[in-house]
Amino acid sequence: MIDNIAFTWLVVFVMVEIDQRLLGGDPLGQRQARLVFDSARSVILLLLLVVLYEVIPALVWGATPGKAMLGLRVRLTSSAPGAVMALGRAAILYLPIIFLGAFGLTVLVVLLATVVLAADGRGLHDRLLGTLVVSLPRQEP
């Protein structure tokens, strides 16, 4: 949930303030701001945000910012390379929302339900990619 809230805030900020106001020719905010994904530039910015928020942190640290805050890391249970894992997880989690809108949100809810319903906490996206989210051991002060 931390990642979803943070990513949503980031998308709204970038898409409204940067894409529409600065790049859309309204730097002073004269027009009413609204979240619109009707141009190739918007889709490219969204994909760039997914890479910056999900893929790069997963490759470098093994966790997104929300997972890192909770002491969680993504681990491989298969022989897939880390880049495939990071790109695959991001694609399964975010591309349906980007390209399918409200139906994509339904896909995300189903994926999150598979996490909650699974005995081992592995969602469908983790099973498909051979990944597992694990808790790091706590360090004593």
Beta strands, then each sheet from edge to edge (+ up, - down):
strand 1: 72-76
strand 2: 131-135
sheet 1: 1+ 2-
end
